[in-house]
Amino acid sequence: MPAVFHTKTIQEILEPVAEKISTMVILDEDASQGGTMPDLTAQVEMVASAVTTLVKVGGQTADDTEDQTLKRELPRSLKSVQKSAEQLVEAAETLKNKPSSLTGRKLLVVGSRGILEGISDLLLTNDESEVRTMVAACRDSQAVLGDAHSVRGIPNLIKFIKQLTPSLTEMSKHVDRRQKELTNMTHAEELVDHCDHLKKFVPMLTSCIKLVSHLEARGGARSKEAGENRDYVVKSMNQHIEEIIRILQLKTDRDELAQGDFKSLIAKILGNGESTSDFLSDDFKIAQDFLSKLDPRDAEEGFKAIDECIRQARQLADQMEDGEDKDEILRLANDIEDLVNQLKKLHAAGKLDTPEGRALAAQIAKKIAELEQKMKEAIAKQVARDFLDPTGPAKRMTNAALADSSDPDREKKFEAKAKEFNDHARSAARTAMNVARHGLVQDEDTVMDIMDTIQDIEALAPQLTGASRIVLDNPGDEIAIEHMNMMKNEYCKKMEKMKDLVDQVTDSVEFLKVSEKDIFKDLEKAKTALGADQGPQANEHAITAAKRCRRVLDVAKGEAENSTDPAYVQAVTEASEELARSIKPMVNGCRDAADDTSNSANRKKFDKQADRINAAVSRIRQVVEDHHRPPPPPTPPLAPVQAPTPPPEEPVDEIELPDNMSGPALPIMMAAKDLQDEALKWGAGNNALIQIARRMAARMAEMGGLFDDTGDVESRKRLINIAKELALDTKELIKLAKAVAAACTDRRLKATLLQIVDRLPMISTQLKIIATVKATQAGQTDEKSDHEASETLVLNAQNLMKGVTEVIQAAQSGSLKLKSGTTADELMWTRAD
């Protein structure tokens, strides 16, 4: 059995089968404890009849298919299912005549297990055949692409495109059907994304081939660069097709890890062994939680988190230019390291939770908070610097390539602009990497998008440079210019996307604070330059200030688009409109003053325009800062009133992990404890979501407790029923989480919560199926099969507990941005003592 059922069809077929089989397994266990075995012949005959039909249809499929692998494997699976159905019929007849028959009960379990595993094998065998057909369509597209390097001339180009287009269309149809079937939404989205990339590359490939043919035919310069552009596009398209093939062939999460998907490529990009999980670690929060409680049981994780905070700080400092911010980050990191070493010594001496330990912890907690804030400020400054004019360097380089051929310095000027462009591309990519690595981002999809876009930028930059050099060396060549513009537009789209992604995860308030200070400095420099009769310099400073203002408008627009709070959206919009109206008059005013620096009236007019800019920027920053500031505590009433008493909380039995625990019990219990630890951070008296989460953790711990060290289950009936109870709990949890999402005014927080919630039904359903599979393993002599069933159960249990933990975290974050008067208001998020 697979660890997860990767298609909806497989899961939808297996779920009712597992439900019927679970009933038979429970009846068998009840009978073993003295219960009465009812007459099962009617139920079994229905199953046998369905199997007969299935075998008939499957046999016809095997006869008709051209897939030789399916023709060979399908009959074997059909025979296995048919045999299991016959065993069930025999078991039912035996138990009808002799309800206490051990032989009949054994046949019942063996037949049930065979039916479930056999139907699963049948479905997987058929699915693998469908995947082979899809992969063949992908390989056909790659075969056509392989001819791209030899295409010359317009007639051959037309013929090539006529071959490529239907091939890609056929592949896209297969992929579209597949993505609708997948239970893993991330994989489905990746398939769509790769197909979209392929479609966008076709016009670029056409342009590349056309340019190569054109330059070679006329003996034009830089045909080598044109060929490199073509090869880059072909390679990129092949990489997207390979990724499509990889995703199509995935069946389980383990397959994904074994095949090394895009997440593992991050380590190759960085060259330091980091992974996506490293990027998403919540070390600052873990560190502060540990320092606030000083529970010796959490010491190992707590100290590890603090050490990671120090490492991240130093890593960020290594990427920064020398200056006060870098020095301050390193100083704080060193101070924290010195203090935490003292705390570690106290812990080793058994004196962690003592007055001395608490005093040290308070110092460390304060400095860690300062470090986190300083890192946010440093990253905001990097973003403000490197994304001030994200597409400007590309446009200036391509404009330099179009310079008049009579200009004797055109090549020198072009090289200067090309250097500016490539330096900026590297710097922007490095800053985006720092945002992903150190920006305290907790959204895996966003991190992956940033990393993907960084790869695109790094690959496109040299291609655009090459395309620009072709234009430089072939002045006035329309085909070369058209190609360069296409490459430029693609690069600019990617850079704008990277800017938007970085803006999403950069602290908006810190960015606006940095920009506010920088704009004020720019305008003051402009005033100083005017006073020193330096008109051109004044204009440069004013233009820079205008660019910063437009970036402020970008962030403000993002804030408004991300919110459904009408009052906030209106406040941001009004403040933004005021700034937008002020930019052009300020730039023009500076130009007027620069034209005649002795004209005091023009200078005074510019001073007023600069003040208006500063006020507008300050207003935007204040509106956004007020919105993101934590709400103040409620104002105490003038007269004392009796506070409502929250409902008493049910006592919680904390999950303990015995030292000698092993087998499936340990990872299941650990997953349950992780969820319980998260749920215990919040009071449950007025929070039904936390109540359900605690209940689910307790149920999962009970499930873990059913296993002995060898993997045998104490009660198959209880195993099945716990899985069903967890599925019902999941439905309740989803209902509450969706209520929070519906009331949340922050679109990104809402989307994150719904994305997590959407995965839970699939996980809980699969846990029910897998629990039934494991329950049928009783008396199984095939140790490998039994071990695989246990492993699969563990993985699904871990996935469910992790999913519920993520729901708690996302729901709590979403609850900070709620519309009033909704059912979500009933969920009170109060930190537990």
Residue pairs with C-beta under 8 A, 6 or more apart in sequence:
1 116
1 117
1 120
1 770
1 773
1 788
1 789
1 792
2 120
2 124
2 251
2 252
2 792
3 252
3 253
3 254
3 791
3 792
3 795
3 796
4 183
4 184
4 251
4 252
4 253
4 766
4 795
4 796
4 799
5 11
5 14
5 183
5 766
5 769
6 182
6 183
6 184
6 187
6 250
6 251
6 252
7 127
7 181
7 182
7 183
8 181
8 182
8 183
9 123
9 127
9 181
10 120
10 123
10 124
10 127
11 183
11 762
11 765
11 766
11 769
13 119
13 123
14 116
14 119
14 120
14 123
14 769
15 765
15 768
15 769
17 115
17 116
17 119
18 116
18 768
18 769
18 772
18 773
19 768
19 772
20 43
20 47
21 112
21 113
21 115
21 116
21 772
21 776
22 720
22 768
22 771
22 772
22 775
23 43
24 40
24 43
24 108
24 109
24 112
25 109
25 112
25 716
25 717
25 720
25 772
25 775
25 776
25 778
26 716
26 717
26 720
26 721
27 35
27 37
27 38
27 40
27 108
28 37
28 105
28 108
28 109
28 716
29 715
29 716
29 717
30 36
30 37
30 717
31 37
31 99
31 100
31 105
32 105
36 99
37 95
37 99
37 100
37 104
37 105
39 92
39 95
39 96
40 91
40 92
40 95
40 96
40 108
41 92
41 93
41 96
43 92
44 88
44 89
44 91
44 92
45 89
45 92
47 85
47 88
47 115
48 85
48 86
48 88
48 89
51 81
51 82
51 84
51 85
51 115
52 82
52 85
54 78
54 81
54 119
54 122
55 78
55 81
55 82
58 74
58 77
58 78
58 122
59 75
59 78
61 70
61 74
61 126
62 70
62 71
62 74
62 75
62 78
63 71
65 71
65 74
65 129
67 129
67 132
67 133
69 128
69 129
69 132
70 125
70 126
70 128
70 129
73 125
74 122
74 125
74 126
77 118
77 121
77 122
77 125
78 122
80 114
80 117
80 118
80 121
81 114
81 115
81 118
81 119
81 121
81 122
83 114
84 110
84 111
84 112
84 113
84 114
84 115
84 118
85 111
85 115
86 111
87 107
87 110
87 111
87 114
88 107
88 108
88 111
88 112
88 115
90 107
90 111
91 104
91 105
91 107
91 108
91 111
92 104
92 108
94 101
94 103
94 104
94 107
95 101
95 104
95 105
95 108
98 104
106 779
109 776
109 778
109 779
110 779
112 776
113 773
113 776
113 777
113 780
116 772
116 773
116 776
117 773
117 785
124 251
131 248
131 249
133 174
134 171
134 174
134 175
134 178
134 248
135 245
135 248
135 249
137 167
137 170
137 171
137 174
138 171
138 241
138 244
138 245
138 248
139 245
140 167
140 170
140 171
141 164
141 167
141 168
141 171
141 241
142 238
142 241
144 160
144 163
144 164
144 167
145 164
145 234
145 237
145 238
145 241
147 160
147 163
148 160
148 205
148 209
148 230
148 234
149 227
149 230
149 231
149 234
151 157
151 160
151 209
151 213
152 212
152 213
152 216
153 213
153 217
154 210
154 213
157 206
157 209
157 210
157 213
160 209
161 202
161 206
164 202
165 202
168 198
168 199
168 202
171 195
171 241
171 244
172 195
172 198
172 199
175 191
175 192
175 194
175 195
175 244
175 248
176 192
176 195
178 191
178 248
179 187
179 188
179 189
179 191
179 192
180 188
182 188
182 191
183 762
184 250
185 755
185 758
185 759
186 445
187 247
187 250
190 243
190 247
191 244
191 247
191 248
194 240
194 241
194 243
194 244
194 247
195 240
195 244
197 236
197 240
198 237
198 240
198 241
200 490
201 233
201 236
201 237
201 240
203 486
204 233
204 486
204 487
204 490
205 230
205 233
205 234
205 237
207 482
207 483
207 486
208 226
208 229
208 230
208 233
208 483
209 230
210 479
210 483
211 226
211 229
211 230
211 470
211 479
211 480
211 483
212 223
212 226
212 227
212 230
214 220
214 477
214 479
214 480
215 221
215 222
215 223
215 226
215 470
215 474
215 480
216 223
220 473
220 474
220 477
220 480
221 470
221 473
221 474
222 466
222 469
222 470
222 473
222 474
225 466
225 467
225 469
225 470
226 466
226 467
226 470
226 483
228 463
228 466
229 463
229 466
229 467
229 483
229 487
232 459
232 463
236 459
243 262
246 259
246 261
247 261
249 255
249 259
250 256
250 259
253 795
253 799
254 795
262 448
262 451
262 452
263 275
263 276
263 448
264 275
265 451
265 455
266 274
266 275
266 276
266 279
266 451
267 273
267 274
267 275
269 451
269 454
269 455
270 433
274 437
276 444
276 447
276 448
279 436
279 437
279 441
279 447
280 441
280 442
280 444
280 447
281 305
281 308
282 442
283 305
283 306
283 308
283 309
283 312
284 305
284 309
284 368
284 372
284 440
286 301
286 302
286 305
287 302
287 305
287 306
287 309
287 365
287 368
288 365
288 368
288 369
289 298
289 302
289 681
290 298
290 299
290 301
290 302
290 303
290 305
290 306
291 302
291 306
291 361
291 362
291 364
291 365
291 368
292 361
292 365
294 352
294 353
294 357
294 358
294 361
295 353
296 347
296 352
296 353
299 347
299 352
303 340
303 343
303 344
303 347
306 336
306 340
306 364
306 368
307 340
309 336
309 368
309 371
309 372
310 333
310 336
310 337
310 340
312 375
312 437
312 438
313 329
313 330
313 332
313 333
313 371
313 375
314 329
314 330
314 333
315 437
315 438
316 329
316 375
316 378
316 379
316 434
316 437
316 438
317 326
317 329
317 330
317 333
319 430
319 434
320 326
320 329
320 378
320 382
325 374
325 377
325 378
325 381
326 378
328 374
329 371
329 374
329 375
329 378
332 367
332 370
332 371
332 374
333 371
335 367
336 364
336 367
336 368
336 371
339 360
339 363
339 364
339 367
340 364
342 360
343 352
343 357
343 360
343 361
343 364
346 352
346 354
346 356
346 357
346 360
347 357
351 357
372 440
375 438
375 440
376 439
376 440
376 507
376 510
377 510
377 513
377 514
379 431
379 434
379 435
379 438
379 439
379 506
379 507
379 510
380 506
380 507
380 510
380 511
380 513
380 514
381 514
382 431
382 434
382 435
383 431
383 435
383 502
383 503
383 506
383 511
384 511
384 514
384 515
384 518
384 548
384 551
385 431
386 424
386 427
386 428
386 430
386 431
387 428
387 431
387 499
387 502
387 503
387 551
388 544
388 547
388 548
388 551
389 547
390 428
390 495
390 496
390 498
390 499
391 491
391 492
391 495
391 496
393 417
393 420
393 421
393 424
393 425
394 421
394 464
394 488
394 491
394 492
394 495
395 488
395 492
396 417
396 420
396 421
397 414
397 417
397 418
397 420
397 421
397 464
397 465
397 468
398 464
398 468
398 471
398 484
398 485
398 488
399 417
400 410
400 413
400 414
400 416
400 417
400 418
400 468
400 472
401 414
401 468
401 469
401 471
401 472
401 484
402 471
402 481
403 410
403 413
403 414
403 472
404 410
404 475
405 475
405 476
407 413
410 472
411 472
414 468
414 469
414 472
418 465
418 468
418 469
421 461
421 464
421 465
422 461
422 462
422 465
425 457
425 458
425 461
426 458
426 461
428 457
428 495
428 498
429 454
429 457
429 458
429 498
431 502
432 450
432 453
432 454
432 498
432 501
432 502
433 450
433 451
433 454
435 441
435 450
435 502
435 505
435 506
436 447
436 450
436 451
436 454
436 505
439 505
439 506
439 507
441 447
441 505
442 809
443 505
443 748
443 752
445 755
446 501
446 504
446 505
449 501
450 498
450 501
450 502
450 505
453 494
453 497
453 498
453 501
454 498
456 494
457 491
457 494
457 495
457 498
460 487
460 490
460 491
460 494
461 491
463 487
464 484
464 487
464 488
464 491
467 480
467 483
467 484
467 487
467 488
468 484
468 488
470 477
470 480
470 483
470 484
471 477
471 480
471 481
471 484
474 480
499 554
500 558
503 511
503 554
503 555
503 558
504 558
504 748
508 555
508 558
508 559
508 624
508 628
509 621
509 624
509 625
509 628
511 555
512 552
512 555
512 617
512 620
512 621
512 624
512 625
513 621
515 548
515 551
515 552
515 555
515 617
515 621
516 552
516 614
516 617
516 618
516 621
518 548
519 545
519 548
519 549
519 552
519 613
519 614
519 617
520 614
522 541
522 542
522 544
522 545
522 548
523 541
523 542
523 545
523 586
523 610
523 613
523 614
525 537
525 538
525 541
526 538
526 539
526 541
526 542
526 545
526 590
526 606
526 610
527 538
527 603
527 606
527 607
527 610
529 535
529 537
529 538
529 541
530 538
530 590
530 593
530 594
530 597
530 603
530 606
531 597
531 603
533 597
533 598
534 597
535 593
535 594
535 595
535 597
536 594
538 590
538 593
538 594
538 597
539 590
539 591
539 594
541 590
542 586
542 587
542 590
542 591
543 587
545 586
545 610
545 613
546 583
546 586
546 587
549 579
549 582
549 583
549 613
549 617
550 583
552 579
552 617
552 620
553 576
553 579
553 580
555 624
556 572
556 575
556 576
556 579
556 620
556 624
557 576
559 568
559 572
559 624
559 627
560 568
560 569
560 572
560 573
560 576
561 747
562 746
562 747
562 748
563 569
563 572
563 627
563 745
563 746
563 747
563 817
564 745
564 746
564 747
564 819
565 627
565 745
565 817
565 819
568 623
568 627
568 745
571 623
572 620
572 623
572 624
575 616
575 619
575 620
575 623
576 620
578 616
578 619
579 613
579 616
579 617
579 619
579 620
582 609
582 612
582 613
582 616
583 613
585 609
586 606
586 609
586 610
586 612
586 613
589 602
589 605
589 606
589 609
590 606
590 609
592 599
592 602
592 605
592 606
593 599
593 602
593 603
593 605
593 606
595 602
596 602
597 603
630 816
631 816
646 683
646 685
646 686
646 828
647 685
647 686
648 685
649 683
649 684
649 685
650 684
650 691
652 676
652 680
652 694
653 698
654 676
654 680
655 669
655 672
655 673
655 676
655 697
655 698
655 701
657 666
657 669
657 670
657 673
661 669
661 709
662 709
663 707
663 708
663 709
663 710
663 711
663 790
664 704
664 707
664 711
664 790
664 791
664 793
664 794
665 704
665 705
665 706
665 707
665 708
665 709
666 704
667 794
667 797
667 798
668 700
668 701
668 703
668 704
668 707
668 793
668 794
668 797
668 798
669 700
669 701
669 704
669 705
671 700
671 797
671 798
671 800
671 801
671 802
672 697
672 698
672 700
672 701
672 703
672 704
672 797
672 801
673 697
673 701
674 801
674 802
674 805
675 693
675 696
675 697
675 700
675 801
675 802
675 804
675 805
676 694
676 697
676 698
676 701
678 693
678 805
678 808
678 809
679 690
679 693
679 694
679 697
679 808
680 694
680 832
681 831
681 832
682 690
682 808
682 812
682 829
682 830
682 831
682 832
683 690
683 828
683 830
683 831
683 832
684 690
684 691
684 694
685 828
685 830
686 826
686 827
686 828
686 830
687 827
687 828
687 829
687 830
688 732
688 736
688 826
688 827
689 733
689 736
689 737
689 740
689 807
689 808
689 811
689 827
690 808
692 729
692 732
692 733
692 736
693 733
693 804
693 805
693 807
693 808
695 729
696 726
696 729
696 730
696 733
696 800
696 801
696 804
697 801
697 804
699 722
699 725
699 726
699 729
700 722
700 726
700 797
700 800
700 801
702 718
702 722
703 719
703 722
703 723
703 726
703 771
703 797
704 797
705 714
706 713
706 714
706 715
706 718
706 719
706 722
707 713
707 714
707 790
708 714
711 786
711 787
711 790
712 778
713 719
713 774
713 775
713 778
716 775
716 778
717 775
719 771
719 774
719 775
720 768
720 771
720 772
720 775
722 771
723 767
723 768
723 770
723 771
723 772
724 768
726 764
726 767
726 800
727 764
727 765
727 767
727 768
730 760
730 761
730 763
730 764
730 800
730 804
731 761
733 760
733 804
733 807
734 757
734 760
734 761
736 811
736 827
737 753
737 756
737 757
737 807
737 810
737 811
738 754
738 757
739 822
739 823
739 824
740 753
740 811
740 814
740 815
740 818
740 824
740 827
741 750
741 753
741 754
741 757
741 814
742 822
742 824
743 818
743 819
743 822
743 823
743 824
743 825
744 750
744 753
744 814
744 815
744 817
744 818
744 819
744 824
745 817
745 818
745 819
746 814
746 817
749 810
749 813
749 814
749 817
750 814
752 810
752 813
752 814
753 807
753 810
753 811
753 813
753 814
756 803
756 806
756 807
756 810
757 807
759 803
760 800
760 803
760 804
760 807
763 796
763 799
763 800
763 803
764 800
766 796
767 793
767 796
767 797
767 800
770 789
770 792
770 793
770 796
771 793
773 789
773 792
773 793
774 789
774 790
774 792
774 793
777 785
777 786
777 789
780 786
811 827
812 829
815 824
815 827
815 829
818 824
818 825
